[in-house]
């Protein structure tokens, strides 16, 4: 590196010299081993319903986040804007064509607004809440309210199949996108770091489902973000007939369990209601009341633990 520093010091142009030093500094910060991926532009979310005013970041309604501007002033329905990609470029845009946006991580102060309630067991002390929001903002809000108090988080992220199953910065990520894996990792990293704030470090578990397209990347990311946890991947039967994958037939997917503190798997005793209705006992007169684990593919059960909260995200129910 000393030789490279000497060469940089020979550059007469001070601006170019500073740029070179900045680039070299970023290269030095990259890891020599492990998971390395492109750190993309921060994700952004449109602030629909918010009026365009001076001091806000905005983008075109017709092509969200393709171009981004800072509103310097407003006059007669027009916004004088500075390009966020080129701060020397200014323009005037009709405010009706613009929508404000915020970059993830900025303090936009989300809140919960009650839409409806339902009670099926009014005498029970248990309660559940369904939050409809971008998952990042929901996690961000919960991290303010319940840091370190969540026992269990189950997430079923997009599998990144390349078939328009998820978006990054308002654009579908398809199989032709050469950065689709690093975009997926950038998206996952932001949300897993928020999940880390929520989980109880003394006794909790993070559960993540995935298939073969990203399971290697996900495993490396989990080990990097949760170095003090115990991580185990298991297979999960999903389709006995198999799904075609490049001439092979895959019958299962994968589940990562990230265990924190004293958390360990324990046998769960099931009641007779879990027994398969098609099996009969030896005398063929009564239904077999022994629970059948094999018939509960892609199903999970959770036990209530103490008074802490469990955050369960998109639990896929048994197909049988």
KOLNU-941566 format. One line per 2 residues: their letters; for each residue x, y, z of C-alpha. Coordinates in Angstrom, 3 decimals, always signed. Layout:
BEGIN
a	X,Y,Z  ...
END
This chain:
BEGIN
xx	+0.000,+0.000,+0.000  +2.933,+2.348,+0.576
xx	+3.757,+2.185,-3.123  +0.166,+3.038,-4.027
xx	+0.156,+5.988,-1.606  +3.353,+7.290,-3.218
xx	+1.778,+7.133,-6.669  -1.350,+8.966,-5.464
xx	+0.793,+11.694,-3.908  +2.312,+12.371,-7.344
xx	-1.081,+13.419,-8.754  -1.083,+17.181,-9.315
xx	-4.849,+17.606,-9.684  -6.114,+17.968,-6.064
xx	-9.672,+16.895,-6.941  -8.509,+13.749,-8.733
xx	-6.064,+13.012,-5.910  -8.893,+13.210,-3.354
xx	-11.106,+10.951,-5.457  -8.350,+8.355,-5.763
xx	-7.749,+8.390,-2.019  -11.470,+7.906,-1.429
xx	-11.641,+4.934,-3.832  -8.586,+3.276,-2.279
xx	-10.041,+3.780,+1.200  -13.236,+1.980,+0.157
xx	-11.224,-0.893,-1.348  -9.250,-1.300,+1.868
xx	-12.477,-1.602,+3.865  -13.698,-4.529,+1.769
xx	-13.380,-7.951,+3.343  -10.714,-10.304,+2.054
xx	-12.890,-13.364,+2.749  -16.552,-14.134,+3.322
xx	-19.662,-12.639,+1.746  -18.900,-9.605,-0.427
xx	-21.682,-7.875,-2.353  -22.368,-4.559,-4.011
xx	-23.778,-1.962,-1.626  -26.542,-0.475,-3.765
xx	-28.219,+2.875,-3.518  -30.330,+2.961,-0.356
xx	-33.875,+1.754,-0.749  -36.468,+4.481,-0.840
xx	-40.188,+4.616,-0.180  -42.732,+6.942,-1.737
xx	-44.615,+9.191,+0.711  -48.000,+9.092,-0.981
xx	-50.421,+11.730,+0.267  -47.716,+14.089,+1.506
xx	-47.762,+17.540,-0.121  -44.711,+18.632,-2.086
xx	-42.967,+21.472,-0.267  -39.565,+23.094,+0.010
xx	-36.952,+20.982,+1.768  -38.297,+17.595,+0.647
xx	-36.770,+15.007,-1.646  -39.078,+14.240,-4.576
xx	-39.300,+12.104,-7.680  -41.539,+11.847,-10.748
xx	-44.898,+10.131,-10.198  -44.737,+8.593,-13.664
xx	-41.289,+7.022,-13.171  -40.696,+6.799,-9.419
xx	-37.071,+6.988,-8.253  -35.628,+7.015,-11.762
xx	-34.652,+10.623,-11.121  -34.494,+12.206,-7.681
xx	-34.579,+15.889,-6.720  -34.382,+18.201,-3.735
xx	-37.046,+20.946,-3.675  -35.376,+24.314,-3.107
xx	-38.478,+26.485,-3.430  -42.057,+26.521,-4.750
xx	-43.808,+29.281,-6.684  -47.080,+29.296,-8.661
xx	-47.455,+25.513,-8.642  -43.897,+24.949,-9.848
xx	-41.021,+23.460,-7.839  -37.465,+24.683,-8.297
xx	-35.423,+21.498,-7.867  -31.798,+20.418,-7.581
xx	-30.867,+17.016,-8.953  -29.651,+14.653,-6.225
xx	-27.491,+12.848,-8.782  -25.854,+16.030,-10.058
xx	-26.029,+18.900,-7.563  -24.948,+21.394,-10.231
xx	-28.095,+20.676,-12.251  -31.315,+22.593,-11.504
xx	-34.754,+22.474,-13.100  -38.347,+23.616,-12.626
xx	-41.070,+20.939,-12.432  -44.841,+21.057,-12.039
xx	-45.585,+19.971,-8.468  -48.527,+17.838,-9.645
xx	-45.973,+15.630,-11.420  -43.943,+15.015,-8.256
xx	-44.234,+12.813,-5.173  -42.059,+13.047,-2.038
xx	-39.937,+10.061,-0.977  -37.761,+9.078,+1.953
xx	-34.650,+6.927,+2.017  -34.784,+3.924,+4.340
xx	-33.045,+4.753,+7.583  -34.179,+8.366,+7.597
xx	-36.352,+9.295,+10.605  -39.809,+9.345,+9.011
xx	-41.481,+8.493,+12.368  -43.993,+5.805,+11.341
xx	-47.011,+5.166,+13.557  -49.819,+2.611,+13.823
xx	-53.328,+3.676,+12.866  -56.127,+1.353,+13.992
xx	-58.288,+0.241,+11.059  -60.475,-2.430,+12.660
xx	-60.674,-4.809,+15.612  -62.235,-8.223,+16.175
xx	-62.624,-10.310,+19.337  -63.202,-14.072,+19.180
xx	-62.359,-14.762,+22.831  -63.273,-11.710,+24.938
xx	-62.347,-13.464,+28.197  -58.844,-14.391,+27.062
xx	-55.858,-12.209,+28.017  -54.137,-13.084,+24.745
xx	-54.200,-10.579,+21.917  -52.745,-10.318,+18.414
xx	-52.149,-7.430,+16.025  -51.940,-7.528,+12.242
xx	-49.745,-4.733,+10.849  -50.169,-3.750,+7.197
xx	-47.039,-1.868,+6.156  -43.764,-2.112,+4.334
xx	-41.874,-4.737,+6.334  -38.918,-2.401,+6.902
xx	-41.089,+0.338,+8.395  -43.037,-2.141,+10.522
xx	-39.792,-3.537,+11.941  -38.453,-0.015,+12.432
xx	-41.508,+0.959,+14.461  -41.471,-2.206,+16.545
xx	-37.773,-1.689,+17.263  -38.746,+1.582,+19.008
xx	-41.415,-0.161,+21.087  -40.015,-3.600,+21.913
xx	-36.203,-3.641,+21.638  -34.822,-6.945,+22.895
xx	-38.272,-8.203,+23.921  -39.269,-10.501,+21.045
xx	-38.997,-14.285,+21.464  -39.507,-15.412,+17.883
xx	-39.407,-13.886,+14.411  -40.442,-15.962,+11.390
xx	-39.831,-14.437,+7.957  -40.647,-15.767,+4.515
xx	-38.615,-13.426,+2.266  -38.837,-13.293,-1.535
xx	-36.897,-16.230,-2.963  -35.434,-14.098,-5.763
xx	-36.642,-16.442,-8.484  -36.163,-13.866,-11.232
xx	-39.891,-14.042,-12.021  -40.927,-10.576,-10.793
xx	-41.468,-11.795,-7.227  -40.036,-8.697,-5.528
xx	-39.026,-5.073,-6.121  -35.968,-2.999,-5.290
xx	-36.508,+0.764,-5.364  -39.867,+0.357,-7.058
xx	-38.505,-1.823,-9.894  -39.055,-5.550,-10.289
xx	-35.814,-7.504,-10.072  -35.799,-10.137,-12.814
xx	-33.380,-12.822,-13.957  -31.734,-10.436,-16.453
xx	-30.574,-8.097,-13.691  -26.854,-8.799,-13.211
xx	-27.069,-7.314,-9.704  -30.136,-9.228,-8.548
xx	-28.240,-11.265,-5.925  -26.495,-8.263,-4.404
xx	-29.748,-6.265,-4.418  -31.421,-9.132,-2.594
xx	-28.615,-9.219,-0.016  -28.785,-5.444,+0.442
xx	-32.529,-5.688,+1.047  -32.172,-8.602,+3.475
xx	-29.309,-7.060,+5.449  -31.299,-3.921,+6.325
xx	-34.233,-5.939,+7.646  -32.195,-8.533,+9.498
xx	-30.335,-5.786,+11.360  -33.689,-4.434,+12.562
xx	-34.768,-7.941,+13.549  -31.556,-8.216,+15.563
xx	-32.609,-5.184,+17.613  -35.978,-6.775,+18.373
xx	-34.852,-10.259,+19.411  -34.153,-11.089,+23.040
xx	-30.398,-11.895,+23.120  -30.851,-14.160,+26.172
xx	-33.513,-16.495,+24.719  -35.032,-16.141,+21.230
xx	-35.027,-17.580,+17.735  -35.058,-16.219,+14.172
xx	-36.549,-18.529,+11.521  -36.055,-17.894,+7.786
xx	-37.375,-20.009,+4.904  -35.581,-20.080,+1.548
xx	-34.918,-22.297,-1.483  -31.828,-23.178,-3.505
xx	-31.530,-19.830,-5.307  -30.300,-17.888,-2.269
xx	-29.712,-20.383,+0.540  -25.906,-20.173,+0.270
xx	-25.921,-16.368,+0.297  -28.454,-16.273,+3.130
xx	-26.404,-18.663,+5.255  -23.278,-16.516,+4.907
xx	-25.255,-13.356,+5.682  -26.790,-14.848,+8.833
xx	-23.396,-15.982,+10.114  -21.968,-12.532,+9.432
xx	-24.799,-10.592,+11.141  -25.293,-12.996,+14.072
xx	-21.800,-14.293,+14.933  -22.717,-15.086,+18.554
xx	-25.815,-17.126,+17.694  -26.116,-20.804,+16.838
xx	-27.319,-21.280,+13.261  -28.777,-24.507,+11.876
xx	-30.299,-25.186,+8.455  -32.810,-27.994,+7.979
xx	-34.734,-29.236,+4.947  -38.523,-28.912,+4.784
xx	-40.586,-31.246,+2.587  -42.862,-29.208,+0.323
xx	-43.865,-31.365,-2.660  -43.575,-35.180,-2.708
xx	-43.792,-35.204,-6.508  -40.931,-32.756,-6.821
xx	-40.499,-29.510,-8.735  -38.423,-29.482,-11.924
xx	-35.079,-27.712,-11.540  -32.712,-27.998,-14.525
xx	-33.528,-31.636,-15.188  -33.685,-32.577,-11.500
xx	-36.737,-32.728,-9.263  -36.550,-30.934,-5.931
xx	-38.936,-32.065,-3.184  -37.941,-29.716,-0.389
xx	-36.939,-26.217,+0.623  -34.799,-25.015,+3.525
xx	-35.294,-23.380,+6.914  -32.601,-21.522,+8.857
xx	-32.927,-21.464,+12.641  -30.803,-18.813,+14.363
xx	-30.814,-19.521,+18.121  -29.857,-16.840,+20.645
xx	-28.785,-17.351,+24.245  -30.383,-20.365,+25.908
xx	-32.866,-21.083,+23.090  -32.914,-24.765,+22.082
xx	-35.398,-26.899,+20.116  -37.793,-28.917,+22.267
xx	-40.314,-31.626,+21.474  -43.844,-30.224,+21.235
xx	-46.579,-32.512,+22.507  -49.507,-32.385,+20.096
xx	-53.129,-32.982,+21.026  -55.475,-35.363,+19.246
xx	-56.766,-32.589,+16.973  -53.498,-32.898,+15.019
xx	-54.161,-36.556,+14.206  -54.623,-37.337,+10.475
xx	-58.245,-38.155,+9.696  -57.408,-40.821,+7.074
xx	-55.458,-43.209,+9.342  -57.182,-45.869,+11.456
xx	-55.928,-47.981,+14.338  -55.428,-51.732,+14.317
xx	-59.074,-52.631,+15.046  -60.198,-50.324,+12.178
xx	-63.071,-49.017,+14.318  -61.640,-45.813,+15.677
xx	-59.490,-43.139,+14.188  -55.869,-43.193,+15.204
xx	-55.352,-40.381,+17.711  -51.560,-40.380,+17.304
xx	-50.459,-37.101,+15.660  -48.906,-37.623,+12.257
xx	-45.888,-35.355,+11.768  -45.367,-36.392,+8.144
xx	-48.718,-34.937,+7.094  -47.819,-31.454,+8.357
xx	-45.362,-30.456,+5.671  -44.552,-26.761,+5.549
xx	-46.326,-26.197,+8.850  -45.018,-24.715,+12.086
xx	-46.313,-24.497,+15.659  -45.208,-22.044,+18.314
xx	-45.519,-22.051,+22.089  -46.378,-18.865,+23.962
xx	-43.359,-17.914,+26.057  -43.807,-15.716,+29.130
xx	-45.077,-12.180,+28.690  -42.704,-11.236,+25.904
xx	-43.887,-10.753,+22.331  -43.450,-13.093,+19.405
xx	-43.390,-11.496,+15.966  -44.555,-13.991,+13.363
xx	-44.339,-12.774,+9.786  -46.247,-14.538,+7.002
xx	-46.488,-18.049,+8.448  -47.289,-20.477,+5.675
xx	-49.902,-22.972,+6.823  -49.880,-26.724,+6.290
xx	-51.136,-27.848,+2.892  -52.811,-30.900,+4.397
END
